[in-house]
Amino acid sequence: MPAPIDTLHSRRRSGGPIRDFMTPAPTTIGCAQSLEAASKKMRRLKLRHLPVLDGGKLAGILSQRDV
């Protein structure tokens, strides 16, 4: 029998560590920016989620549904 192919789906099912699935340096936006700016950034970069920073710390996450 051939060895199983290592895919992201198979690693998700196996319960690997979170670091294997996260984006290490995600695109972000500052909390003082407008919702319009966030929406444009998300569309331009084809993002479904956008972390929002306040003073360099995570303040929240915008999703496509939010905008």
ABEGO torsion letter per residue (X at the ends): XBBBBBBAAAAAAAGBBAAAABBABBBBBBAABBAAAAAAAAAAAGBABBBBBBGGBBAEBBBAAAX
